[in-house]
Amino acid sequence: MLFKIIIITLMLFMVYNLFRALFIMNKKPDPNQPSMTKYIGRRLMVSVAIVVLILIGLLTGLITPNPRPY
């Protein structure tokens, strides 16, 4: 259960970074503000971490995939 909560939290963080980049993209450029690529890079790293965690969870048996339909 804790494993799934961690994955959901990472997904929410990924969506948060996506919207932060969107707001920065739509604002006027400000030299004191971080660039949009900072948030897009975070989103990319979090998505890679999610995929790795899902693969680890599948290999160790923490999560089980749905059975194939016949």
Residue pairs with C-beta under 8 A, 6 or more apart in sequence:
3 53
3 57
3 62
3 63
4 63
6 53
7 50
7 53
7 54
7 57
10 46
10 49
10 50
10 53
11 50
13 46
14 43
14 46
14 47
14 50
17 39
17 40
17 42
17 43
17 46
18 39
18 40
18 43
20 39
21 36
21 39
21 40
21 43
24 33
24 34
24 35
24 36
24 39
25 36
27 33
54 63
56 62
57 63
58 64
58 65
